Amino acid sequence: MSFSLGRALREAGAALKRAGEIEIFARHRPTVNFNGAKPFKTNDTFVAPTAVVIGDVTNWDKSSVWYKAVVRADSNHSITIGFSSCVGEGSVVKTLSSTAKLETGLPPDTYVGHYVTIGSGCVLKSCRVDDLVVIGDKCTILEGTIVDSHVMLEPGTVVMPYQHIPSGQKWGGNPAKFIANLTENEKEALQGKAEAVHSAALDHILEFLPHGFTYVQLEELEKQVLDTKSKKSKA
């Protein structure tokens, strides 16, 4: 009896959704505090409703964490996602365990610089990625790795622990090997790729604004801008 009733309710809910275009929301939380550490993000940071950002994570302006991605700083080490950088669908950004140490003596944090595009299905762990880098789909960047600025990693690249990728180069393979130096056109395209992802993220931000209180903050900011312009015009 209970099984039939539950099935009937589910079917009724599905029918109402189709008929009235009602959105069904899960209780999933995109941002989660952990051991007193609260993820930081700005009003123009997009965290997809099916993504999760946990613990000591800093998301700079215009950054984005896409659907089913996980950014997990739950081991007393921090994670930074830079300005206009993105974490693609299904990617995982994490750190080593709380007791682990890097051979370099540096803290095992994960740092992603500005204008970095991380593709879908990637894994980054306790590594440093500098500005203006494109990481192809399904890449793996392991602990202690340093990726300099203006770098492209081809899809499926595996960067081994403590490997160093110099600036201005394209690498690929498993393990990662040098392929070619980037041309000036390729270097110039790196920032544009990151900005294009942010442009797409803006559309998603607007879709999710009505739920919660972020839209109230946005309206307040718009009001402040209008008030400032009004005062300047009267001066």
RAHUSUL-V587443 format. One record per residue. N is the residue number from 1. RES is the residue in three letters. SS is DSSP state (hx for helix, st for strand, lp for the rest). PHI is phi in radians with two decimals (* if undefined). BURIAL is I if it has 24 or more other ideal C-beta (glycine too) atoms within 12 Angstrom, else O. Layout:
BEGIN
N & RES & SS & PHI & BURIAL
N & RES & SS & PHI & BURIAL
END
This chain:
BEGIN
1 & MET & lp & * & O
2 & SER & hx & -1.13 & O
3 & PHE & hx & -1.09 & O
4 & SER & hx & -1.12 & O
5 & LEU & hx & -1.14 & O
6 & GLY & hx & -1.08 & O
7 & ARG & hx & -1.12 & O
8 & ALA & hx & -1.12 & O
9 & LEU & hx & -1.12 & O
10 & ARG & hx & -1.10 & O
11 & GLU & hx & -1.16 & O
12 & ALA & hx & -1.14 & O
13 & GLY & hx & -1.10 & O
14 & ALA & hx & -1.12 & O
15 & ALA & hx & -1.14 & O
16 & LEU & hx & -1.11 & O
17 & LYS & hx & -1.08 & O
18 & ARG & hx & -1.18 & O
19 & ALA & hx & -1.28 & O
20 & GLY & hx & -1.86 & O
21 & GLU & lp & 0.95 & O
22 & ILE & lp & -1.50 & O
23 & GLU & lp & -1.50 & O
24 & ILE & lp & -1.78 & O
25 & PHE & lp & -1.91 & O
26 & ALA & lp & -1.51 & O
27 & ARG & lp & -1.57 & O
28 & HIS & lp & -1.03 & O
29 & ARG & lp & -1.84 & O
30 & PRO & lp & -1.16 & I
31 & THR & st & -2.11 & I
32 & VAL & st & -2.32 & O
33 & ASN & lp & -1.24 & O
34 & PHE & st & -2.57 & I
35 & ASN & lp & 0.88 & O
36 & GLY & lp & 1.46 & O
37 & ALA & st & -1.65 & O
38 & LYS & lp & -1.97 & O
39 & PRO & lp & -1.04 & I
40 & PHE & st & -1.88 & I
41 & LYS & lp & -2.58 & I
42 & THR & lp & -1.70 & O
43 & ASN & lp & -1.15 & I
44 & ASP & lp & -1.81 & I
45 & THR & lp & -1.55 & I
46 & PHE & st & -1.84 & I
47 & VAL & st & -2.02 & I
48 & ALA & lp & -1.04 & I
49 & PRO & lp & -1.09 & I
50 & THR & lp & -1.79 & O
51 & ALA & lp & -1.50 & I
52 & VAL & st & -2.53 & I
53 & VAL & st & -2.11 & I
54 & ILE & st & -2.15 & I
55 & GLY & st & 1.37 & I
56 & ASP & lp & -1.39 & I
57 & VAL & st & -2.07 & I
58 & THR & st & -1.99 & I
59 & ASN & st & -1.81 & I
60 & TRP & lp & -1.22 & I
61 & ASP & lp & -0.95 & O
62 & LYS & lp & 1.14 & I
63 & SER & lp & -1.40 & I
64 & SER & st & -2.59 & I
65 & VAL & st & -2.15 & I
66 & TRP & lp & -1.56 & I
67 & TYR & lp & -1.00 & I
68 & LYS & lp & 1.14 & O
69 & ALA & lp & -1.39 & I
70 & VAL & st & -2.26 & I
71 & VAL & st & -2.07 & I
72 & ARG & st & -2.13 & I
73 & ALA & st & -1.95 & I
74 & ASP & lp & -2.04 & I
75 & SER & lp & -2.29 & I
76 & ASN & lp & 1.20 & O
77 & HIS & lp & -2.13 & I
78 & SER & lp & -1.58 & I
79 & ILE & st & -2.27 & I
80 & THR & st & -2.15 & I
81 & ILE & st & -1.98 & I
82 & GLY & lp & -1.32 & I
83 & PHE & lp & -1.02 & I
84 & SER & lp & 1.00 & I
85 & SER & lp & -1.82 & I
86 & CYS & st & -2.39 & I
87 & VAL & st & -1.98 & I
88 & GLY & lp & -1.24 & I
89 & GLU & lp & -0.98 & I
90 & GLY & lp & 1.30 & I
91 & SER & lp & -1.42 & I
92 & VAL & st & -2.20 & I
93 & VAL & st & -2.05 & I
94 & LYS & st & -2.57 & I
95 & THR & lp & -2.29 & I
96 & LEU & lp & -1.18 & I
97 & SER & lp & -1.15 & O
98 & SER & lp & -1.10 & O
99 & THR & lp & -1.66 & O
100 & ALA & lp & -1.32 & O
101 & LYS & lp & -2.32 & O
102 & LEU & lp & -1.47 & I
103 & GLU & lp & -1.10 & O
104 & THR & lp & -1.33 & O
105 & GLY & lp & 1.51 & O
106 & LEU & lp & -1.37 & O
107 & PRO & lp & -1.15 & I
108 & PRO & lp & -1.39 & I
109 & ASP & lp & -1.35 & I
110 & THR & st & -1.99 & I
111 & TYR & st & -2.13 & I
112 & VAL & st & -2.03 & I
113 & GLY & lp & -1.29 & I
114 & HIS & lp & -1.56 & I
115 & TYR & lp & 0.98 & I
116 & VAL & st & -1.85 & I
117 & THR & st & -1.89 & I
118 & ILE & st & -1.77 & I
119 & GLY & lp & -1.25 & I
120 & SER & lp & -1.39 & I
121 & GLY & lp & 1.19 & I
122 & CYS & lp & -1.60 & I
123 & VAL & st & -2.28 & I
124 & LEU & st & -2.14 & I
125 & LYS & st & -2.41 & I
126 & SER & lp & 0.77 & I
127 & CYS & lp & -2.27 & I
128 & ARG & st & -2.16 & I
129 & VAL & st & -2.10 & I
130 & ASP & lp & -1.35 & I
131 & ASP & lp & -1.18 & I
132 & LEU & lp & 1.03 & I
133 & VAL & st & -2.25 & I
134 & VAL & st & -1.97 & I
135 & ILE & st & -1.88 & I
136 & GLY & lp & -1.16 & I
137 & ASP & lp & -1.03 & O
138 & LYS & lp & 1.03 & I
139 & CYS & lp & -1.53 & I
140 & THR & st & -2.21 & I
141 & ILE & st & -2.15 & I
142 & LEU & lp & -1.65 & I
143 & GLU & lp & -1.07 & I
144 & GLY & lp & 1.39 & I
145 & THR & lp & -1.26 & I
146 & ILE & st & -2.17 & I
147 & VAL & st & -1.91 & I
148 & ASP & lp & -1.24 & I
149 & SER & lp & -1.24 & I
150 & HIS & lp & 0.97 & I
151 & VAL & st & -2.27 & I
152 & MET & st & -2.13 & I
153 & LEU & st & -1.92 & I
154 & GLU & lp & -1.23 & I
155 & PRO & lp & -0.93 & I
156 & GLY & lp & 1.43 & O
157 & THR & lp & -1.18 & I
158 & VAL & st & -2.04 & I
159 & VAL & st & -1.64 & I
160 & MET & lp & -1.31 & O
161 & PRO & lp & -0.94 & I
162 & TYR & lp & 1.16 & O
163 & GLN & lp & -1.36 & I
164 & HIS & st & -2.11 & I
165 & ILE & st & -1.84 & I
166 & PRO & lp & -1.21 & O
167 & SER & lp & -1.14 & I
168 & GLY & lp & 1.36 & I
169 & GLN & st & -2.22 & I
170 & LYS & st & -1.95 & I
171 & TRP & st & -2.19 & I
172 & GLY & st & -2.90 & I
173 & GLY & lp & 1.72 & O
174 & ASN & st & -2.36 & O
175 & PRO & lp & -1.28 & O
176 & ALA & lp & -1.10 & I
177 & LYS & st & -2.36 & O
178 & PHE & st & -1.13 & O
179 & ILE & st & -1.95 & O
180 & ALA & st & -2.88 & O
181 & ASN & st & -1.42 & O
182 & LEU & lp & -1.27 & I
183 & THR & lp & -1.37 & O
184 & GLU & hx & -1.09 & O
185 & ASN & hx & -1.13 & O
186 & GLU & hx & -1.15 & O
187 & LYS & hx & -1.12 & I
188 & GLU & hx & -1.17 & O
189 & ALA & hx & -1.37 & O
190 & LEU & hx & -1.11 & I
191 & GLN & hx & -1.19 & I
192 & GLY & hx & -1.07 & O
193 & LYS & hx & -1.14 & I
194 & ALA & hx & -1.14 & I
195 & GLU & hx & -1.18 & I
196 & ALA & hx & -1.15 & O
197 & VAL & hx & -1.15 & I
198 & HIS & hx & -1.10 & I
199 & SER & hx & -1.04 & O
200 & ALA & hx & -1.16 & O
201 & ALA & hx & -1.11 & I
202 & LEU & hx & -1.03 & O
203 & ASP & hx & -1.09 & O
204 & HIS & hx & -1.25 & I
205 & ILE & hx & -1.02 & I
206 & LEU & hx & -1.11 & O
207 & GLU & hx & -1.14 & O
208 & PHE & hx & -1.76 & I
209 & LEU & lp & -1.04 & O
210 & PRO & lp & -1.11 & O
211 & HIS & lp & -1.80 & O
212 & GLY & lp & 1.67 & O
213 & PHE & lp & -2.11 & O
214 & THR & hx & -1.07 & I
215 & TYR & hx & -1.12 & O
216 & VAL & hx & -1.16 & O
217 & GLN & hx & -1.10 & O
218 & LEU & hx & -1.10 & O
219 & GLU & hx & -1.10 & O
220 & GLU & hx & -1.12 & O
221 & LEU & hx & -1.10 & O
222 & GLU & hx & -1.09 & O
223 & LYS & hx & -1.13 & O
224 & GLN & hx & -1.10 & O
225 & VAL & hx & -1.12 & O
226 & LEU & hx & -1.12 & O
227 & ASP & hx & -1.10 & O
228 & THR & hx & -1.12 & O
229 & LYS & hx & -1.13 & O
230 & SER & hx & -1.11 & O
231 & LYS & hx & -1.13 & O
232 & LYS & hx & -1.18 & O
233 & SER & hx & -1.23 & O
234 & LYS & hx & -1.45 & O
235 & ALA & lp & -1.24 & O
END
